[in-house]
Amino acid sequence: MPKGTAEVATEAARANSLLSPRFYTTDFAAMDRLDLAGVRAEWDAMMAEYEGDNNHDHFQRDEAFGPELAAAQADWSPLLRQEFLDFLISSVTSEFSGCVLYQEVARRVEHPELKALMRYMARDEARHAGFINQSLKDFGMGVDLGALKRTKAATFFKPKFIYYATYLSEKIGYARYITIFRQLERHPDKRFHPIFRWFERWCNDEFRHGESFALILRAQPELLRGLNLLWVRFFLLAVYATMYVRDHTRPTLHEAMGLDSDDYDFTVFRITTEISRQVFPLSLQTDAPAFRAGLRRLVDLSARMEVAKARGGLVGALSKAGLAAQALVCFARLYLHPVDRHALPAQIRVAPAW
């Protein structure tokens, strides 16, 4: 296949950067020590939902998909096409990353309940990745998922970091998809691609995956107190800041949906913060003016680093290093911004009611 199509998409998915989705591995033996006794009733109810598999027939194109796509493309600008394809490649990489991780955990652990859970979640993520990849193939840019699995480098995280990061990834994924779905539900004329019609039931999979990790975290209360709260705070900020900076590289994509990148991101943050109170006894003050100003500065520094990178040479490298140091200081200031604290609810699970 000529370079510039699927090969380019696979190379983009394979790349590792601060903003790109990553593949992860972990200490599987440590996962085997998980004790679910404290969350047994809610765990059993959740596993019954997975077994019921209410989305088993959801990820199928209907007859209207092709004509709707063909009609919509006529109005796309080159920039919208580029940003939408970037969005699809990032999304398929993120979904497939979860699939690969969950498959590997299921294969490597002995814990029967964790093994069963990971198989269910890998099933869901495989469907998501495959469905997105179909839309990339419409443009001759389907990602070679087999090659991606073989060649993309994996980052090692301790189990607790996997739990924090994956919980937030699944919940913020829900918040992102449902915010887009609700916007296009109100303004169907802004739905420039038929894939968005699938987002509501799709994001309920993401929500349930987050519920799984909520139960895993609440089953280990030591992960939600003491010095571990410093890690909770770090992962909250890292996930929010990464999303904010990445989304501000795609303003045309959001404009096409009738969304402002800033408004969209802070809506997603508010939903994610509200949901995550089920697990985390602290939350970030994302609506505080100083916090917002810090995120905007990260966007500015990131854009300037891209300019320095493109410039190249010694001057470009020195400029990029100086800007990276400023970004680190900005991140540290955001990390030290005051947080809100609250008690954890007795009932862990919540419903996807947004």
SERO-4910 file (N, C-alpha, C, O; in steps of 0.05 Angstrom, whole numbers):
BEGIN
 pado doro    nc1    nc2    nc3   cac1   cac2   cac3    cc1    cc2    cc3    oc1    oc2    oc3
  Met    A     17    -24      0      0      0      0     18     25      0     37     26     15
  Pro    A     12     45    -17     30     68    -18     31     84      7     11     86     22
  Lys    A     55     94     13     57    111     37     40    136     34     37    147     12
  Gly    A     27    144     56      8    166     54    -20    158     60    -38    174     62
  Thr    A    -24    131     63    -50    121     70    -49    105     96    -44    117    117
  Ala    A    -53     79     94    -54     63    119    -27     63    133    -25     62    157
  Glu    A     -5     64    118     21     64    130     26     88    148     36     87    170
  Val    A     17    111    137     19    136    153      2    135    178     11    143    199
  Ala    A    -22    124    175    -40    122    199    -28    104    220    -29    110    244
  Thr    A    -16     81    211     -3     63    230     21     76    244     25     72    268
  Glu    A     37     90    228     60    104    240     51    125    260     64    128    281
  Ala    A     30    139    254     19    160    273      9    146    298     14    157    320
  Ala    A     -4    124    296    -13    109    319     10     98    336      8     96    360
  Arg    A     31     91    323     54     79    336     71     99    352     84     92    371
  Ala    A     69    124    344     86    145    356     80    148    386     56    146    394
  Asn    A    100    154    402     97    160    430    105    189    435    127    197    429
  Ser    A     86    204    446     92    232    454     76    238    479     61    221    489
  Leu    A     80    262    490     65    269    514     35    270    509     20    266    528
  Leu    A     27    274    484     -2    277    479    -14    252    466    -39    251    464
  Ser    A      2    233    458     -9    210    444    -17    188    463     -4    185    484
  Pro    A    -37    172    456    -44    149    473    -21    128    474     -7    125    454
  Arg    A    -18    116    497      4     97    501     -6     68    506    -29     64    513
  Phe    A     12     49    502      7     21    510     21     17    537     41     30    543
  Tyr    A      9      0    554     19     -4    581     22    -33    587      8    -51    576
  Thr    A     41    -39    605     44    -65    618     47    -61    648     51    -38    657
  Thr    A     45    -82    663     45    -79    692     55   -104    707     64   -123    694
  Asp    A     53   -104    733     61   -126    750     36   -144    754     19   -139    771
  Phe    A     35   -165    738     11   -182    738      8   -198    763    -14   -203    773
  Ala    A     31   -206    775     30   -221    800     18   -205    822      3   -216    839
  Ala    A     24   -179    823     13   -162    844    -17   -159    840    -32   -158    860
  Met    A    -27   -159    816    -56   -158    811    -70   -182    822    -94   -181    830
  Asp    A    -57   -205    823    -69   -230    833    -76   -228    863    -92   -244    872
  Arg    A    -65   -209    876    -70   -206    905    -95   -189    911   -102   -184    934
  Leu    A   -110   -181    890   -134   -164    894   -155   -180    909   -162   -202    902
  Asp    A   -166   -167    930   -187   -178    947   -212   -161    942   -213   -138    948
  Leu    A   -233   -174    932   -258   -160    925   -280   -163    946   -303   -155    942
  Ala    A   -273   -174    970   -293   -179    990   -309   -154    998   -333   -156   1003
  Gly    A   -296   -131    999   -309   -107   1008   -329    -95    988   -344    -77    995
  Val    A   -328   -104    963   -346    -93    942   -361   -115    928   -370   -112    905
  Arg    A   -365   -138    942   -376   -162    929   -403   -158    916   -406   -166    893
  Ala    A   -422   -146    930   -449   -144    918   -449   -127    893   -461   -135    873
  Glu    A   -435   -104    893   -435    -87    870   -419   -100    847   -425    -97    824
  Trp    A   -398   -115    854   -382   -129    834   -399   -150    820   -398   -151    795
  Asp    A   -413   -166    834   -429   -187    822   -451   -175    803   -456   -186    782
  Ala    A   -463   -153    812   -483   -140    795   -470   -130    769   -482   -132    747
  Met    A   -447   -119    771   -433   -108    748   -425   -131    729   -429   -128    704
  Met    A   -415   -153    739   -408   -175    722   -432   -187    707   -429   -196    685
  Ala    A   -455   -186    720   -479   -195    706   -485   -177    683   -495   -187    662
  Glu    A   -480   -152    685   -485   -133    663   -466   -139    640   -474   -139    617
  Tyr    A   -441   -145    646   -422   -152    625   -431   -177    610   -430   -179    586
  Glu    A   -440   -196    626   -449   -222    614   -473   -217    596   -476   -230    575
  Gly    A   -491   -198    604   -514   -192    588   -507   -180    561   -522   -183    542
  Asp    A   -485   -165    560   -474   -154    535   -495   -140    518   -502   -148    496
  Asn    A   -505   -117    529   -526   -103    516   -518    -89    490   -534    -79    475
  Asn    A   -492    -88    485   -482    -75    460   -472    -95    440   -457    -88    422
  His    A   -480   -121    442   -468   -141    425   -475   -136    395   -460   -145    378
  Asp    A   -497   -123    389   -505   -118    361   -503    -88    354   -514    -80    333
  His    A   -491    -72    371   -491    -43    366   -472    -34    345   -479    -16    329
  Phe    A   -448    -45    343   -427    -34    326   -429    -46    298   -410    -58    288
  Gln    A   -452    -41    286   -457    -49    258   -467    -25    243   -485    -10    253
  Arg    A   -457    -19    219   -466      3    203   -494     -3    192   -500    -25    185
  Asp    A   -510     18    192   -537     15    180   -536     24    151   -515     34    141
  Glu    A   -558     21    137   -559     28    108   -554     58    103   -545     65     81
  Ala    A   -560     74    122   -557    103    118   -528    113    121   -522    135    113
  Phe    A   -511     96    132   -484    105    139   -469    115    114   -459    138    114
  Gly    A   -468     99     93   -453    106     70   -463    132     56   -447    150     51
  Pro    A   -489    133     50   -499    158     37   -496    182     55   -490    204     44
  Glu    A   -499    179     81   -495    202     99   -466    212     98   -462    236     98
  Leu    A   -447    194     98   -419    201     97   -413    215     71   -399    236     70
  Ala    A   -423    204     49   -417    215     22   -428    243     20   -414    261      9
  Ala    A   -452    248     30   -464    275     28   -449    294     46   -445    317     38
  Ala    A   -441    286     70   -428    304     89   -400    313     79   -393    336     84
  Gln    A   -385    295     67   -358    301     59   -356    324     39   -336    338     38
  Ala    A   -377    329     24   -377    350      5   -372    378     17   -362    396      4
  Asp    A   -379    380     43   -376    406     56   -351    408     74   -347    428     87
  Trp    A   -335    387     74   -311    388     91   -289    405     80   -284    405     56
  Ser    A   -277    421     97   -253    435     89   -229    417     92   -231    397    107
  Pro    A   -206    422     79   -182    406     83   -174    404    112   -164    383    121
  Leu    A   -176    427    127   -168    427    155   -186    409    172   -177    395    190
  Leu    A   -212    410    166   -231    392    181   -224    363    176   -224    347    194
  Arg    A   -219    357    151   -212    329    144   -187    320    159   -186    298    171
  Gln    A   -167    338    160   -142    331    174   -146    327    203   -137    307    215
  Glu    A   -161    345    216   -165    343    245   -183    320    252   -179    307    272
  Phe    A   -203    314    235   -220    291    240   -205    265    237   -208    247    254
  Leu    A   -188    263    217   -171    238    214   -152    235    238   -148    213    248
  Asp    A   -140    257    247   -123    257    271   -139    247    295   -129    231    311
  Phe    A   -164    256    297   -182    248    319   -187    218    318   -186    204    338
  Leu    A   -193    208    294   -198    179    290   -174    162    297   -176    142    310
  Ile    A   -150    171    287   -126    155    293   -120    155    323   -113    134    334
  Ser    A   -122    178    336   -118    179    365   -138    162    379   -131    148    399
  Ser    A   -163    162    370   -185    147    384   -181    117    380   -184    102    399
  Val    A   -174    109    356   -170     80    352   -146     70    368   -146     47    378
  Thr    A   -125     87    370   -102     79    386   -109     76    415   -100     57    428
  Ser    A   -124     95    425   -133     94    453   -150     70    459   -145     56    479
  Glu    A   -170     65    442   -187     42    446   -171     15    444   -175     -3    460
  Phe    A   -153     14    424   -138    -11    421   -118    -14    443   -111    -37    450
  Ser    A   -108      8    454    -90      6    477   -103     -8    500    -92    -25    513
  Gly    A   -129      0    506   -144    -14    527   -148    -43    521   -145    -60    538
  Cys    A   -154    -49    495   -158    -77    487   -133    -94    492   -135   -116    504
  Val    A   -110    -83    484    -85    -98    488    -78   -102    517    -70   -124    525
  Leu    A    -82    -81    533    -76    -83    562    -94   -104    575    -85   -121    590
  Tyr    A   -120   -102    569   -140   -120    582   -135   -149    573   -137   -168    589
  Gln    A   -128   -153    548   -122   -180    539    -97   -191    553    -97   -215    561
  Glu    A    -77   -174    557    -53   -184    570    -57   -190    599    -47   -210    609
  Val    A    -73   -173    613    -79   -179    641    -95   -205    642    -88   -222    659
  Ala    A   -115   -209    625   -130   -234    625   -113   -258    621   -117   -279    632
  Arg    A    -93   -255    604    -75   -278    598    -55   -284    620    -48   -307    624
  Arg    A    -47   -263    634    -24   -266    653    -33   -270    682    -17   -281    698
  Val    A    -57   -262    690    -65   -264    718    -78   -292    723    -88   -304    704
  Glu    A    -78   -300    748    -92   -325    756   -118   -318    770   -136   -336    772
  His    A   -122   -294    779   -146   -285    793   -170   -290    775   -173   -276    755
  Pro    A   -188   -308    782   -210   -315    763   -229   -293    757   -237   -290    734
  Glu    A   -235   -276    777   -254   -255    772   -242   -232    756   -255   -220    739
  Leu    A   -217   -226    762   -203   -205    747   -199   -215    718   -202   -199    699
  Lys    A   -192   -240    714   -189   -251    688   -215   -249    671   -215   -241    648
  Ala    A   -238   -255    684   -264   -253    670   -270   -224    663   -279   -219    641
  Leu    A   -265   -206    682   -271   -178    676   -254   -168    653   -265   -154    635
  Met    A   -229   -174    652   -211   -164    631   -219   -175    604   -216   -162    584
  Arg    A   -229   -200    603   -238   -211    578   -262   -195    567   -265   -190    544
  Tyr    A   -281   -188    585   -304   -173    577   -296   -146    567   -306   -137    546
  Met    A   -278   -132    581   -270   -105    573   -254   -106    547   -257    -88    530
  Ala    A   -237   -126    544   -222   -129    518   -242   -133    495   -238   -122    474
  Arg    A   -263   -149    500   -283   -153    480   -296   -126    471   -298   -121    447
  Asp    A   -303   -110    490   -315    -84    484   -296    -66    469   -303    -53    449
  Glu    A   -271    -64    479   -252    -46    466   -245    -55    438   -239    -38    421
  Ala    A   -244    -81    433   -239    -91    406   -261    -82    387   -255    -74    364
  Arg    A   -286    -83    396   -308    -73    380   -305    -43    374   -309    -34    351
  His    A   -298    -27    395   -295      1    391   -272      7    371   -276     23    352
  Ala    A   -249     -5    375   -227      0    357   -233     -8    328   -227      6    309
  Gly    A   -246    -31    325   -253    -41    299   -273    -22    285   -271    -18    261
  Phe    A   -292    -11    300   -312      6    288   -300     32    279   -306     42    257
  Ile    A   -282     44    295   -268     68    287   -250     63    263   -249     79    244
  Asn    A   -237     40    263   -219     33    241   -234     30    215   -223     36    193
  Gln    A   -259     21    216   -275     20    192   -277     48    179   -276     51    155
  Ser    A   -282     68    196   -284     96    186   -258    106    175   -258    122    156
  Leu    A   -236     98    187   -210    105    175   -206     92    148   -195    104    130
  Lys    A   -215     68    146   -212     53    120   -228     66     98   -221     64     74
  Asp    A   -249     81    105   -264     96     85   -246    116     71   -252    124     48
  Phe    A   -225    124     85   -206    144     73   -180    131     65   -160    144     60
  Gly    A   -180    104     64   -155     89     58   -134     91     79   -110     88     73
  Met    A   -142     96    104   -123    101    126   -127     83    150   -121     90    172
  Gly    A   -138     59    145   -141     41    168   -115     34    181    -95     29    167
  Val    A   -114     34    207    -90     27    222    -87     -4    222   -106    -19    226
  Asp    A    -63    -13    217    -56    -42    218    -53    -49    248    -32    -46    260
  Leu    A    -75    -58    260    -76    -63    289    -57    -85    297    -45    -84    318
  Gly    A    -54   -105    280    -34   -127    286     -6   -116    287      9   -123    306
  Ala    A      2   -100    268     29    -88    268     32    -69    291     53    -68    304
  Leu    A     11    -54    298     12    -36    320     17    -51    346     33    -42    363
  Lys    A      3    -73    350      7    -89    374     35   -100    376     47   -101    398
  Arg    A     47   -108    354     74   -119    354     96    -99    358    117   -105    369
  Thr    A     91    -74    349    113    -55    347    112    -31    365    132    -17    370
  Lys    A     88    -25    376     86      0    393     98     -6    420     91    -26    433
  Ala    A    116     11    430    129      7    456    108     10    478     90     26    477
  Ala    A    112     -7    499     94     -7    522    108      6    546    132      2    550
  Thr    A     94     22    561    104     35    585     96     19    609     73     11    612
  Phe    A    115     14    627    109     -2    652     97     17    673    109     38    679
  Phe    A     74      9    684     61     23    706     56      3    728     48    -20    722
  Lys    A     61     11    753     52     -6    775     21    -10    774      8      7    762
  Pro    A     11    -31    785    -18    -35    784    -35    -11    793    -55     -4    781
  Lys    A    -26      2    815    -42     24    825    -43     47    805    -63     61    803
  Phe    A    -21     51    790    -21     72    770    -39     64    746    -52     81    735
  Ile    A    -39     38    739    -57     28    719    -86     34    728   -103     43    712
  Tyr    A    -92     29    753   -120     33    763   -128     63    762   -149     69    752
  Tyr    A   -110     80    772   -116    109    771   -120    118    742   -140    131    735
  Ala    A   -100    112    725   -100    123    698   -123    112    681   -136    126    666
  Thr    A   -128     85    684   -148     73    668   -176     81    677   -194     86    660
  Tyr    A   -180     83    703   -206     93    713   -212    121    700   -234    125    690
  Leu    A   -193    139    702   -197    166    691   -200    166    661   -216    181    650
  Ser    A   -185    149    648   -187    147    619   -214    138    610   -226    150    591
  Glu    A   -225    118    623   -252    108    616   -273    129    622   -292    133    607
  Lys    A   -271    142    646   -292    161    653   -291    186    637   -311    197    629
  Ile    A   -267    196    631   -265    220    614   -273    213    586   -283    230    571
  Gly    A   -268    188    577   -277    180    551   -307    181    549   -319    190    529
  Tyr    A   -321    171    570   -350    173    572   -358    203    570   -376    210    554
  Ala    A   -346    220    586   -354    248    587   -350    262    560   -366    278    552
  Arg    A   -329    255    546   -323    266    520   -345    258    500   -357    274    486
  Tyr    A   -350    232    498   -369    221    479   -397    231    484   -412    238    465
  Ile    A   -405    231    510   -433    239    515   -437    269    511   -459    277    503
  Thr    A   -416    285    515   -419    314    510   -422    319    480   -438    336    472
  Ile    A   -407    304    464   -409    307    435   -437    297    426   -450    310    410
  Phe    A   -445    274    436   -471    263    428   -494    282    435   -511    286    418
  Arg    A   -494    293    459   -515    311    467   -516    336    450   -537    346    443
  Gln    A   -492    347    444   -490    370    427   -503    364    399   -518    380    389
  Leu    A   -496    342    387   -506    335    361   -534    326    361   -548    327    341
  Glu    A   -543    316    384   -572    310    388   -588    335    387   -610    335    375
  Arg    A   -578    357    398   -591    383    398   -589    396    371   -606    411    362
  His    A   -566    391    357   -561    405    331   -553    384    310   -529    382    303
  Pro    A   -572    368    301   -565    347    281   -552    357    256   -539    342    242
  Asp    A   -557    382    249   -544    394    225   -514    396    228   -500    399    208
  Lys    A   -504    394    253   -475    396    258   -462    368    257   -437    366    261
  Arg    A   -477    347    254   -466    320    254   -453    314    226   -467    305    208
  Phe    A   -427    320    224   -414    318    198   -404    291    191   -393    287    170
  His    A   -408    271    209   -400    243    203   -420    225    218   -427    230    241
  Pro    A   -428    203    205   -449    186    217   -439    171    242   -455    161    257
  Ile    A   -413    168    247   -403    153    270   -413    165    296   -415    151    316
  Phe    A   -419    191    296   -428    204    321   -455    193    330   -462    196    353
  Arg    A   -471    181    312   -497    170    320   -494    146    339   -513    139    353
  Trp    A   -470    134    339   -466    111    356   -455    118    384   -452    100    401
  Phe    A   -450    143    389   -435    151    413   -450    145    439   -437    140    459
  Glu    A   -476    147    440   -490    145    466   -486    117    478   -476    115    500
  Arg    A   -494     97    463   -492     69    474   -462     61    476   -454     46    494
  Trp    A   -446     71    458   -418     66    458   -405     76    484   -390     61    497
  Cys    A   -412    101    492   -398    112    515   -409     99    541   -396    102    562
  Asn    A   -431     85    540   -440     70    563   -421     46    569   -418     38    592
  Asp    A   -409     35    548   -388     16    552   -365     28    568   -355     17    587
  Glu    A   -356     52    559   -335     66    573   -342     71    602   -325     68    620
  Phe    A   -367     78    606   -375     84    634   -373     59    651   -363     60    674
  Arg    A   -383     36    640   -382     11    656   -353      3    661   -346     -7    683
  His    A   -335      7    642   -307      1    647   -296     17    670   -282      7    687
  Gly    A   -304     43    671   -295     60    693   -307     50    719   -293     51    740
  Glu    A   -332     40    719   -344     29    743   -328      5    753   -325      2    777
  Ser    A   -317    -11    735   -301    -34    743   -276    -25    759   -270    -36    780
  Phe    A   -263     -5    749   -239      5    763   -247     21    788   -231     22    806
  Ala    A   -270     32    788   -279     45    813   -281     24    835   -273     29    858
  Leu    A   -293      1    829   -295    -20    849   -268    -31    857   -263    -37    880
  Ile    A   -250    -34    837   -223    -44    844   -209    -25    862   -196    -33    881
  Leu    A   -212      1    857   -199     21    875   -212     22    902   -198     23    923
  Arg    A   -238     21    904   -251     22    930   -247     -4    946   -249     -4    970
  Ala    A   -240    -26    932   -233    -51    945   -206    -49    959   -199    -66    975
  Gln    A   -190    -29    952   -164    -24    963   -162      4    974   -150     22    963
  Pro    A   -175      9    997   -178     36   1008   -151     49   1013   -150     74   1014
  Glu    A   -130     34   1016   -103     46   1021    -94     63    996    -77     80    999
  Leu    A   -106     57    973    -98     72    949   -112     99    948   -106    115    930
  Leu    A   -130    104    966   -146    129    966   -142    146    991   -160    161    998
  Arg    A   -119    142   1003   -113    158   1027    -83    161   1030    -68    149   1015
  Gly    A    -75    178   1049    -47    182   1055    -31    193   1031    -41    210   1016
  Leu    A     -6    184   1029     11    194   1007      1    187    980      8    200    960
  Asn    A    -16    166    978    -27    158    952    -45    180    940    -49    181    916
  Leu    A    -55    198    957    -71    220    947    -54    239    930    -65    254    913
  Leu    A    -28    239    934    -11    255    917    -11    245    889    -10    260    869
  Trp    A    -12    218    887    -14    205    860    -41    210    848    -43    215    824
  Val    A    -62    209    863    -89    214    853    -89    242    841    -99    246    819
  Arg    A    -78    261    856    -78    289    846    -62    291    821    -69    306    802
  Phe    A    -39    277    819    -22    278    795    -37    267    771    -37    280    750
  Phe    A    -50    244    774    -64    232    751    -88    249    742    -93    251    718
  Leu    A   -102    260    761   -124    278    753   -114    301    736   -125    307    715
  Leu    A    -93    314    745    -82    337    730    -70    328    703    -74    341    683
  Ala    A    -55    306    703    -43    297    678    -63    290    657    -60    298    634
  Val    A    -85    277    665   -106    270    645   -120    295    635   -125    298    611
  Tyr    A   -127    313    653   -141    337    645   -123    355    628   -132    365    607
  Ala    A    -98    359    636    -80    377    621    -74    365    594    -73    380    574
  Thr    A    -70    339    592    -65    327    566    -88    330    547    -85    337    524
  Met    A   -112    326    557   -136    329    541   -138    358    531   -144    364    508
  Tyr    A   -134    377    549   -138    405    543   -118    414    521   -126    427    502
  Val    A    -93    407    524    -73    415    504    -79    401    478    -78    414    457
  Arg    A    -85    375    478    -90    361    453   -115    372    439   -114    376    415
  Asp    A   -136    378    454   -161    388    441   -157    415    429   -170    422    409
  His    A   -138    431    439   -134    457    428   -116    457    403   -110    478    392
  Thr    A   -109    433    395    -96    430    368   -117    423    347   -110    420    324
  Arg    A   -143    420    356   -164    412    337   -188    432    339   -210    423    342
  Pro    A   -183    457    337   -206    476    340   -227    474    317   -250    477    322
  Thr    A   -218    467    293   -236    465    271   -255    442    274   -279    444    267
  Leu    A   -246    420    286   -263    397    291   -286    404    310   -309    397    305
  His    A   -279    419    331   -300    427    350   -319    448    338   -343    446    343
  Glu    A   -307    466    323   -324    486    310   -345    473    291   -368    482    290
  Ala    A   -336    453    277   -355    439    259   -378    427    274   -400    424    262
  Met    A   -374    420    299   -396    409    315   -411    430    331   -429    424    346
  Gly    A   -404    455    326   -417    477    341   -407    480    369   -421    491    386
  Leu    A   -382    470    374   -371    471    401   -347    490    401   -332    492    382
  Asp    A   -343    503    424   -318    517    429   -300    499    445   -309    486    464
  Ser    A   -274    497    438   -256    478    450   -255    482    481   -255    463    496
  Asp    A   -253    508    489   -252    513    518   -278    504    532   -277    490    552
  Asp    A   -301    512    522   -326    505    534   -329    474    535   -338    463    555
  Tyr    A   -322    461    513   -324    432    511   -307    419    533   -317    402    547
  Asp    A   -282    427    535   -264    414    554   -273    418    583   -273    400    598
  Phe    A   -282    443    589   -290    447    617   -316    434    624   -321    427    647
  Thr    A   -334    430    604   -357    413    608   -350    384    614   -360    372    632
  Val    A   -331    374    599   -321    347    603   -308    344    631   -312    324    645
  Phe    A   -292    364    638   -280    364    665   -301    363    687   -298    349    707
  Arg    A   -321    380    684   -342    380    705   -356    353    708   -362    344    730
  Ile    A   -363    341    685   -376    315    686   -357    294    699   -366    279    716
  Thr    A   -332    294    690   -313    274    701   -309    278    730   -307    259    746
  Thr    A   -307    304    739   -303    310    767   -327    300    784   -324    289    805
  Glu    A   -351    305    773   -375    296    787   -376    266    790   -382    256    811
  Ile    A   -369    252    769   -369    223    770   -348    212    789   -353    194    805
  Ser    A   -324    224    787   -301    213    802   -303    217    832   -286    206    846
  Arg    A   -323    231    841   -327    233    870   -334    206    882   -333    202    906
  Gln    A   -342    186    865   -348    159    875   -323    145    885   -325    126    901
  Val    A   -299    155    876   -274    141    882   -254    160    896   -241    152    916
  Phe    A   -251    183    886   -230    201    895   -240    220    916   -260    234    912
  Pro    A   -227    222    939   -236    241    960   -227    270    956   -229    286    974
  Leu    A   -216    275    932   -209    303    925   -215    307    896   -216    288    880
  Ser    A   -219    332    888   -223    339    860   -210    366    854   -206    382    872
  Leu    A   -203    370    829   -189    394    821   -210    417    817   -232    412    809
  Gln    A   -201    441    822   -218    464    819   -216    475    790   -204    495    785
  Thr    A   -227    459    771   -223    465    743   -236    491    734   -229    502    713
  Asp    A   -255    501    749   -268    526    741   -255    551    753   -263    573    748
  Ala    A   -234    547    770   -220    570    782   -205    585    760   -192    573    744
  Pro    A   -206    612    760   -192    628    740   -162    621    738   -152    620    716
  Ala    A   -149    618    761   -120    612    760   -114    585    748    -94    582    733
  Phe    A   -132    566    753   -128    539    741   -132    541    711   -116    530    696
  Arg    A   -152    554    702   -157    557    673   -134    572    660   -126    565    638
  Ala    A   -124    592    673   -101    607    662    -77    589    658    -62    592    639
  Gly    A    -72    572    678    -50    553    676    -52    534    652    -33    529    639
  Leu    A    -76    524    648    -81    507    625    -76    521    598    -64    511    580
  Arg    A    -86    546    597    -82    562    573    -52    567    568    -43    567    545
  Arg    A    -37    571    589     -8    575    586      5    549    575     23    550    559
  Leu    A     -4    526    584      7    501    574      2    498    544     19    488    529
  Val    A    -22    507    535    -28    506    506     -9    524    491      2    516    470
  Asp    A     -4    548    501     14    567    488     42    556    487     55    557    466
  Leu    A     52    544    509     79    533    510     81    510    491    102    506    478
  Ser    A     61    493    490     61    470    472     63    479    443     79    467    427
  Ala    A     48    499    435     49    509    408     76    521    401     86    517    379
  Arg    A     88    535    420    115    546    416    136    524    414    155    527    399
  Met    A    132    502    429    151    480    427    150    467    399    170    458    389
  Glu    A    126    465    388    123    454    361    137    472    341    150    461    322
  Val    A    136    498    344    150    516    326    180    512    329    195    511    309
  Ala    A    190    510    354    219    505    358    228    479    347    249    477    335
  Lys    A    211    458    349    218    432    338    220    433    308    239    422    296
  Ala    A    201    448    295    202    451    266    226    467    257    237    462    235
  Arg    A    235    485    274    259    501    267    284    484    265    300    487    247
  Gly    A    286    466    284    309    447    284    335    461    291    336    484    299
  Gly    A    356    445    289    383    456    295    387    461    325    370    455    341
  Leu    A    410    472    332    417    478    359    399    498    371    390    496    394
  Val    A    393    519    356    375    541    367    348    529    373    336    535    394
  Gly    A    337    514    354    311    502    358    310    483    382    291    484    398
  Ala    A    332    467    386    333    449    408    335    463    435    321    456    454
  Leu    A    351    484    436    354    500    460    327    514    467    319    515    490
  Ser    A    314    525    447    289    538    451    268    518    461    253    525    480
  Lys    A    267    495    449    248    475    458    253    466    487    234    463    502
  Ala    A    279    463    494    286    455    522    277    476    542    266    470    563
  Gly    A    281    502    535    273    523    553    243    524    556    233    529    578
  Leu    A    228    520    534    199    520    536    189    496    551    169    498    566
  Ala    A    202    474    548    194    450    563    198    454    593    181    445    610
  Ala    A    219    468    601    224    475    629    202    493    640    192    490    662
  Gln    A    193    512    623    171    530    631    145    514    634    130    520    653
  Ala    A    141    495    616    117    479    618    117    462    644     96    458    656
  Leu    A    140    452    651    142    436    676    136    454    700    122    445    718
  Val    A    146    478    701    140    497    723    110    503    723     98    504    745
  Cys    A     98    507    700     69    513    698     53    489    709     33    493    724
  Phe    A     61    464    701     47    440    711     50    438    741     30    431    755
  Ala    A     73    445    752     77    443    781     59    463    795     48    457    817
  Arg    A     56    487    784     38    507    797      9    497    796     -5    501    816
  Leu    A      1    485    774    -26    473    773    -29    451    793    -50    448    806
  Tyr    A     -8    435    797     -9    413    816    -13    424    844    -27    411    861
  Leu    A     -1    446    850     -3    458    877    -27    475    881    -32    486    903
  His    A    -44    478    860    -68    494    863    -86    480    883    -87    456    884
  Pro    A   -101    495    900   -119    483    920   -139    463    907   -147    466    884
  Val    A   -145    442    922   -165    422    913   -188    422    932   -187    432    955
  Asp    A   -211    411    923   -234    407    940   -233    379    951   -226    360    937
  Arg    A   -241    376    976   -241    350    989   -270    343    998   -286    360   1004
  His    A   -276    317    998   -302    307   1005   -301    278   1014   -281    264   1008
  Ala    A   -322    269   1027   -324    242   1036   -332    224   1013   -346    233    995
  Leu    A   -324    199   1014   -333    179    994   -360    169   1000   -367    164   1024
  Pro    A   -377    164    980   -404    154    985   -404    125    992   -385    110    985
  Ala    A   -424    116   1007   -426     88   1015   -431     71    991   -420     49    988
  Gln    A   -449     80    973   -454     65    948   -434     74    927   -432     98    921
  Ile    A   -419     56    916   -397     63    898   -407     70    870   -400     90    859
  Arg    A   -423     52    859   -431     55    830   -450     78    826   -467     84    843
  Val    A   -448     91    803   -466    112    795   -477    105    767   -466     88    753
  Ala    A   -498    119    759   -511    113    733   -501    134    713   -496    157    720
  Pro    A   -499    126    687   -491    145    666   -515    163    659   -529    158    639
  Ala    A   -518    184    674   -542    201    672   -537    228    660   -553    247    664
  Trp    A   -515    231    645   -509    258    634   -517    260    605   -514    281    593
***
